[in-house]
Amino acid sequence: MVLLLQDTPIATNSVLAISSKPGDMARSDSSASSATEDEHIALSETSWSEGAADTKEDDIHEQKHALHKILSELFEENILAKPCRAASRVLQGFIPAHDGFPEIVPQQGPRQGHWEFREPEFWTCGFFPGTLYALLERSIRYPGSLRADNPENRSSTIIRNHLLPLCKSWSEPLYAMASRTDTHDIGFIIMPALRRDWELFGTERSLASIVQAAHSLATRYVPAARAIRSWDCLLKKDITVTDMENNLLIIIDSMCNLDLLFYTAAQTGEQRLADIATAHATTLLKTHLRPESVRSTAKHGYQGQLYSTCHVANVDPQTGDLKWRRTAQGYADDSTWSRGQAWAILGYAQTYNWTKDESFLDAACGCAEYFLYRLETSPSCVELPVETGRGHANPRRGRHVPLWDFDAHIENPQDPLRDSSAGMIAANGMLLLSQSLAALGRHTMSRRFFDASIEIVKDTLDVCLATEKAKLTTSGNNGTSIKVEDVVLGATFDALLKYGTANNNENARRRYANHGLVYGDYYLVEFGNLLLSMGLI
């Protein structure tokens, strides 16, 4: 079946009505056969709000105020200052095209607190420019969000003038990447920065690179298997796969590169690109999603099929038959790697938004609910006491910051290994999912995933936001020159978040954990922008 592409705007206020009066319910969910009075009670004991939202303006204003209060650190000056400081390296002769892009910030060792850079071709190169552009987008579309924590009341124009040349310098090497056909990660490389450059400024060169990148990705599509090749080879200590004629390696991360194909199809009318993306997403329903027998522990949890995910699937390129499933970055072949689960949530939520195919919506819901199930059933050692002065109602924190792999052995219960980036990716997916469900009138489920996304981000800010914060200072004529300083002199940590885990698989050629991660920071900023675009902050 050919699914016609549908344009789906990101920004909408539909989620503001995610809990309405019983008589307003357009459609009930499988978890609630009819609209009842209990729509007005809190849907989760850990909900950020005391009850369901009403559509009255006063209630909306109160909830927006409450949401901004508990997520205030998401919009404070520190979020802008740290990327600006790292980006300013280009002013001292740093050349990203040669010197590389930020990847991790170690939490210990000789490089503690400072970005380590990867080669320009590495798959993460688009996230740092994307973070800069996301902050530039805030300064243009939501300038009020920059004044909340701005003691000098500096103009958003000054911030824009500072950010724009940094964005241009860091995104410049990405244009040359668009012709690459050796990677499926071209969506991660191109979209975070160049999509915003096109949408904010109408830069035709950026749109042309997006289109070229989509065509590059399409060259990796294998029609007989109805899938896009993720990796050309797999090189680990315990396995080597290099024969592309008989092996087609697909990873769950690939779901989040499909947005490039759908977006380009919408811009150009090339339906073939959307068809390729849809076919790939359909194939992964069978190859990567593993039905689970557990049910949601939440009163209003999703009651459909729950799914865990595998990381890597190898299929026969001639037939599409599944040959085997393994992990490359998770704990074990049959475990649930938390970031892989998060990629599935976000990828299927995005794919549903483009296609309106409810099989993708069901997949996103099933993956999201299983993610929450694993958070809620994680061992008690994930919980930490709330520090004095935090002011939150919950006596403990940390349950909603995922373990790096939900099935991994916990070597140190006093400091369990987590992956803050997995939580940020999942939260973005759940927020999109909540928006889609609200548009369908499925308000109970919409509220379930909305509250969950907020709880994940709130908990991540409490546990993982680096306490070594930065601030902006201005100097020069009329304060038009911006500089960045540590809030506490000498206390520096370049990334926004700590406790990321890039790859802790025991057979990985490079094993590293407990650090800041560039895509964790990107999806943190992205979550704030999505809330702003939805009118919720």
C-alpha positions in Angstrom: 0.0 0.0 0.0 1.3 3.4 -0.9 0.8 6.0 1.9 0.4 9.6 0.8 2.6 12.0 2.5 0.8 14.5 4.8 2.3 17.8 5.9 2.4 17.8 9.7 3.3 21.1 11.4 5.4 20.8 14.5 3.9 23.7 16.4 0.3 23.3 17.7 -1.6 24.1 20.8 -3.7 21.0 20.6 -1.9 19.4 23.6 -3.2 22.2 25.8 -6.5 20.3 25.7 -5.1 17.0 26.6 -7.5 16.5 29.4 -11.0 17.9 28.8 -14.5 17.7 30.2 -16.0 14.2 29.9 -18.5 15.4 27.3 -15.8 16.7 25.1 -14.1 13.4 24.6 -14.1 12.7 20.9 -12.6 9.3 21.2 -11.7 6.9 24.1 -8.6 4.8 24.5 -8.4 1.1 25.1 -7.3 2.0 28.7 -10.6 3.8 29.3 -13.7 2.6 27.5 -15.6 5.8 28.2 -15.0 9.3 29.5 -15.6 9.4 33.2 -15.1 11.7 36.2 -11.7 10.2 36.8 -10.4 12.2 33.8 -10.0 15.0 36.3 -7.7 13.2 38.8 -4.0 13.1 38.4 -2.9 10.5 36.0 0.3 9.7 37.8 1.5 10.0 41.4 4.6 11.6 40.0 2.7 14.0 37.7 4.1 17.5 37.6 0.5 18.8 38.0 -2.1 18.1 40.6 -4.9 17.2 38.2 -6.0 17.2 34.6 -5.8 20.4 32.6 -8.9 22.4 31.9 -9.2 24.5 28.8 -10.1 27.7 30.7 -7.6 30.4 30.1 -6.9 30.9 33.8 -6.2 27.2 34.2 -3.9 27.1 31.2 -2.1 30.2 32.5 -1.6 28.5 35.9 -0.3 25.3 34.3 2.1 27.2 32.0 3.4 29.0 35.0 3.8 25.8 37.0 5.5 24.0 34.1 7.9 26.9 33.6 8.7 26.9 37.3 9.6 23.2 37.6 11.6 23.3 34.3 13.1 26.7 34.9 16.6 25.4 34.5 15.7 24.4 30.9 15.5 28.1 30.0 18.1 29.7 32.2 21.1 31.6 30.9 23.4 28.6 31.5 21.7 26.7 28.6 22.8 29.5 26.2 26.1 30.3 27.8 27.8 26.9 27.6 27.3 26.2 23.9 28.3 29.8 23.1 31.6 29.4 25.0 32.4 26.1 23.2 31.4 27.6 19.8 33.6 30.6 20.3 36.6 28.4 19.7 36.3 29.3 16.0 37.2 32.9 17.0 40.6 31.6 18.1 41.4 29.8 14.9 39.6 26.5 15.6 38.4 25.0 12.2 35.6 22.4 12.6 36.2 21.0 9.1 39.7 20.0 10.2 39.7 19.9 14.0 36.4 18.1 14.5 33.1 18.5 16.4 32.3 18.1 20.1 31.2 14.6 21.2 31.8 13.9 24.9 32.8 15.7 28.1 34.6 13.4 30.5 33.6 13.5 34.2 37.0 12.4 35.3 40.6 12.2 34.0 43.0 14.7 32.4 40.3 16.1 30.1 37.6 16.3 32.8 35.1 19.1 32.2 36.1 19.8 28.6 34.8 18.8 25.2 36.6 16.0 23.4 36.3 16.3 19.7 35.6 13.6 17.0 36.6 13.7 13.4 34.3 15.8 11.2 32.9 12.7 9.5 31.7 11.1 12.7 27.9 10.6 12.9 27.5 13.1 15.8 28.9 16.1 14.0 25.5 17.7 13.3 24.3 17.9 16.9 26.5 20.8 18.1 25.7 23.1 15.2 22.1 22.0 15.7 22.2 23.1 19.4 23.5 26.5 18.3 20.7 26.8 15.8 18.1 25.7 18.3 19.3 28.5 20.6 19.2 30.9 17.7 15.7 29.8 17.0 14.7 30.7 20.6 16.2 34.1 20.2 14.2 34.8 17.0 10.9 33.0 17.6 10.7 33.1 21.4 12.8 36.1 22.6 10.9 36.2 25.9 12.3 32.8 26.9 15.8 34.4 27.0 14.8 37.2 29.4 13.5 35.0 32.2 17.1 34.6 33.6 18.7 37.7 32.3 19.8 40.1 35.2 21.2 42.6 32.7 18.0 42.5 30.6 20.2 42.3 27.5 18.5 42.6 24.2 17.7 39.4 22.3 19.2 41.2 19.3 22.6 41.2 21.0 22.2 37.4 21.6 21.2 36.9 18.0 24.1 38.9 16.6 26.4 36.8 18.7 24.9 33.4 17.8 24.4 33.9 14.1 28.1 33.9 13.0 28.8 31.0 15.3 26.0 29.0 13.7 27.3 29.8 10.2 30.9 28.8 11.1 30.0 25.5 12.7 27.4 24.5 10.1 29.6 25.3 7.1 31.4 21.9 7.0 28.0 20.2 6.9 27.2 21.2 3.4 30.0 19.0 2.0 28.5 16.1 3.9 25.3 16.1 2.0 26.7 14.0 -0.9 27.9 11.2 1.4 26.5 7.8 0.5 28.6 5.9 3.0 26.4 6.6 6.0 22.8 6.3 7.0 23.3 8.9 9.7 23.1 11.7 7.2 19.8 12.8 8.8 21.5 13.4 12.1 24.3 15.2 10.4 22.2 17.6 8.2 18.8 18.2 9.7 19.4 19.7 13.2 21.2 22.8 11.8 20.4 23.1 8.1 16.6 22.6 8.5 16.5 25.5 10.9 18.7 27.6 8.6 16.3 27.0 5.8 13.2 27.7 7.9 14.5 30.7 9.8 16.3 32.4 6.9 15.1 30.8 3.7 18.7 29.9 2.8 18.3 28.0 -0.5 21.8 26.4 -0.1 20.6 24.7 3.1 17.5 23.4 1.4 19.5 22.1 -1.5 21.8 20.3 0.9 18.9 18.7 2.6 17.5 17.5 -0.7 20.9 16.2 -1.8 21.3 14.4 1.6 17.9 12.7 1.2 18.9 11.5 -2.2 22.2 10.2 -0.8 20.3 8.3 1.9 18.0 6.8 -0.7 20.9 5.2 -2.5 21.3 2.9 0.6 17.8 1.6 0.1 17.6 -2.1 -0.8 14.3 -2.7 -2.6 14.2 -6.5 -2.2 14.5 -6.2 1.6 12.4 -3.0 1.8 15.0 -1.4 4.1 17.9 1.1 4.2 21.3 -0.3 4.9 22.5 1.3 8.2 26.1 -0.1 8.4 28.3 -1.4 5.7 30.1 -3.6 8.3 30.1 -4.6 11.9 33.5 -4.7 13.7 33.5 -5.8 17.3 35.7 -8.0 19.4 33.2 -10.9 19.3 31.9 -10.5 15.7 33.0 -9.2 12.3 30.5 -8.7 9.4 31.9 -7.2 6.1 30.1 -9.1 3.3 27.4 -6.7 2.1 26.2 -9.1 -0.6 24.7 -11.5 1.9 24.2 -9.2 4.9 22.0 -6.1 5.4 22.7 -4.5 8.8 20.0 -2.3 10.2 20.0 -0.5 13.5 17.1 0.9 15.4 18.7 4.4 15.4 17.9 4.5 11.7 14.2 5.4 12.5 15.3 8.9 13.4 17.0 9.5 10.0 13.7 8.9 8.2 12.6 12.5 9.0 15.1 13.6 6.4 13.3 11.6 3.7 9.8 12.7 4.7 10.8 16.3 5.0 12.4 16.4 1.6 9.4 14.7 0.1 7.2 17.4 1.5 9.5 20.1 0.2 10.0 18.7 -3.3 6.9 16.5 -3.9 9.2 13.5 -4.4 6.8 10.8 -3.1 9.4 8.1 -3.7 11.5 9.4 -0.8 8.5 9.1 1.5 7.7 5.7 0.2 11.2 4.5 1.0 11.0 5.9 4.5 7.6 4.2 5.1 8.8 0.9 3.8 11.8 1.0 6.1 9.7 1.9 9.1 7.3 -1.0 8.2 10.2 -3.5 7.9 11.5 -2.5 11.3 8.2 -3.3 12.9 9.1 -6.9 12.2 12.8 -6.9 12.5 13.5 -4.8 15.6 10.3 -4.7 17.7 10.0 -7.5 20.2 6.5 -8.0 21.7 6.6 -8.2 25.5 4.1 -10.0 27.7 4.1 -7.4 30.5 1.4 -4.8 31.0 1.6 -1.2 32.1 1.7 -0.7 35.9 0.1 2.7 35.6 -3.7 3.2 36.0 -4.0 5.0 32.7 -1.1 3.4 31.0 -1.3 2.2 27.4 -3.0 -1.1 27.3 -2.0 -2.2 23.8 1.0 -4.4 22.8 4.2 -3.3 24.5 7.5 -3.6 22.7 11.2 -3.8 23.6 13.7 -3.3 20.8 16.9 -4.8 19.6 19.8 -2.7 18.4 21.1 -4.5 15.3 19.2 -6.8 12.9 20.8 -8.6 10.0 18.5 -9.4 7.2 19.0 -11.2 3.9 19.3 -8.4 1.2 17.7 -10.7 -1.4 14.7 -11.7 0.6 14.4 -9.5 3.6 14.3 -12.5 5.9 15.6 -11.9 9.4 19.0 -13.7 9.9 19.8 -12.6 13.5 19.5 -9.9 16.1 22.4 -8.6 18.2 23.5 -5.5 20.1 26.5 -3.3 19.4 26.2 -0.8 22.2 23.8 -2.4 24.7 24.5 -5.0 27.4 23.4 -8.1 25.6 21.7 -9.3 22.4 18.4 -9.9 24.2 18.6 -6.9 26.6 16.9 -3.5 26.2 19.4 -0.8 25.5 17.7 2.3 26.8 18.9 4.7 24.0 17.9 2.2 21.3 14.4 2.1 22.9 14.4 5.9 22.9 15.3 6.1 19.2 12.3 3.8 18.5 9.9 6.0 20.4 11.0 9.2 18.7 11.4 7.6 15.2 8.0 6.0 15.2 6.3 9.2 16.7 7.9 11.2 13.8 6.9 8.6 11.2 3.3 8.6 12.4 3.2 12.4 12.2 4.2 12.2 8.5 2.1 9.2 7.4 -0.9 9.1 9.8 -0.5 5.3 9.7 -1.8 4.0 13.0 0.5 1.0 13.0 3.3 3.5 13.6 1.3 5.2 16.3 0.8 1.8 18.0 4.5 1.1 17.7 5.4 4.4 19.3 2.9 3.9 22.1 4.0 0.4 22.7 7.7 1.3 22.8 7.0 4.4 25.0 4.9 2.5 27.5 7.6 -0.2 27.8 10.2 2.4 28.4 8.1 3.8 31.2 7.5 0.3 32.6 11.2 -0.3 32.8 11.7 3.1 34.5 9.0 2.3 37.0 10.3 -1.2 37.7 14.0 -0.4 37.9 15.7 -1.4 41.1 15.4 1.0 44.1 19.1 2.0 43.8 18.2 4.4 40.9 16.5 6.6 43.5 18.5 9.3 45.2 17.5 11.5 48.2 16.4 15.0 47.3 19.0 17.6 48.4 17.9 20.2 50.9 16.4 23.2 49.2 15.3 21.5 46.0 11.7 22.3 46.9 10.1 19.4 45.0 7.3 17.3 46.4 8.9 14.0 45.6 11.0 12.7 48.5 13.4 11.0 46.1 14.7 11.6 42.6 16.4 9.7 39.8 13.8 7.0 38.9 13.1 8.7 35.6 16.7 8.9 34.5 17.2 5.6 32.6 19.9 3.1 33.3 22.1 2.8 30.3 20.6 -0.7 29.6 17.5 -1.8 31.5 18.8 -5.4 31.8 22.5 -4.7 32.5 24.1 -5.9 35.7 24.4 -3.0 38.1 28.1 -3.1 39.2 27.8 -0.2 41.7 24.4 0.2 43.3 25.6 3.5 44.9 26.1 5.0 41.5 24.2 3.0 38.9 25.3 3.6 35.3 22.8 5.7 33.5 22.3 7.3 30.1 20.9 10.8 30.3 20.8 11.1 26.5 18.3 8.2 26.4 15.9 10.0 28.6 16.1 13.2 26.5 15.5 11.4 23.3 12.6 9.4 24.8 11.1 12.6 26.3 11.1 14.3 22.9 9.4 11.3 21.4 6.7 11.2 24.1 6.0 14.9 23.8 5.4 14.4 20.0 3.3 11.3 20.8 1.2 13.3 23.3 0.6 15.9 20.6 -0.5 13.3 18.1 -2.8 11.6 20.5 -4.4 14.9 21.6 -5.2 15.6 17.9 -7.0 12.3 17.8 -9.1 13.1 20.9 -7.3 10.4 22.9 -6.8 12.7 25.8 -6.1 10.2 28.5 -3.2 8.6 26.7 -2.0 12.0 25.5 -1.8 13.1 29.1 0.0 9.9 30.1 2.9 10.6 27.7 2.9 14.3 28.3 3.2 13.9 32.0 5.9 11.2 31.5 8.0 13.5 29.2 7.9 16.3 31.8 8.8 13.9 34.6 11.8 12.5 32.7 13.1 16.0 31.9 12.5 17.3 35.4 14.3 14.3 36.9 17.1 14.6 34.5 17.6 18.3 35.4 17.6 17.4 39.1 20.1 14.5 38.7 22.2 15.2 35.6 22.4 19.0 34.9 26.0 19.9 35.6 26.3 22.0 38.7 29.2 23.8 37.1 27.2 26.5 35.5 28.1 29.4 33.1 26.8 32.9 32.7 26.9 35.6 30.0 28.6 38.9 30.6 28.5 41.9 28.3 31.1 44.5 27.5 32.1 47.0 24.9 30.0 49.9 23.6 26.5 49.7 24.9 27.2 46.2 26.1 27.2 44.7 22.6 30.0 42.2 23.2 29.2 38.9 24.9 31.6 36.8 26.9 31.0 33.7 29.0 32.2 33.1 32.5 31.9 30.3 35.1 29.4 31.1 37.8 31.9 29.7 40.2 35.4 30.6 39.0 37.3 27.5 37.9 34.3 25.2 38.1 33.9 24.3 34.4 32.0 21.5 32.7 31.4 22.2 29.0 28.3 20.0 28.5 24.9 20.8 29.9 24.2 17.3 31.1 26.3 14.6 32.8 25.8 10.8 33.1 25.6 10.0 29.4 26.8 6.6 28.1 27.9 6.5 24.5 28.9 2.8 24.4 29.4 0.4 27.4 29.2 -2.8 25.5 31.9 -5.1 26.8 33.0 -6.1 23.2 33.0 -2.6 21.8 36.3 -1.4 20.3 35.9 1.8 22.4 34.0 1.5 25.6 33.1 4.8 27.4 30.5 6.0 29.9 29.8 8.6 32.5 30.3 11.8 30.5 28.4 14.6 28.8 27.1 13.7 25.4 26.5 16.2 22.6 23.2 14.7 21.5 22.0 14.6 25.1 22.5 18.3 25.2 20.9 18.8 21.8 17.7 16.9 22.7 17.5 18.8 26.0 17.4 22.1 24.2 15.1 20.6 21.5 12.6 19.6 24.2 12.5 23.2 25.5 11.9 24.5 21.9 9.2 22.0 21.4 7.4 23.2 24.5 7.7 26.8 23.3 6.4 25.9 19.9 3.4 24.3 21.4 2.6 27.3 23.5 3.2 25.5 26.8 5.8 27.7 28.2 
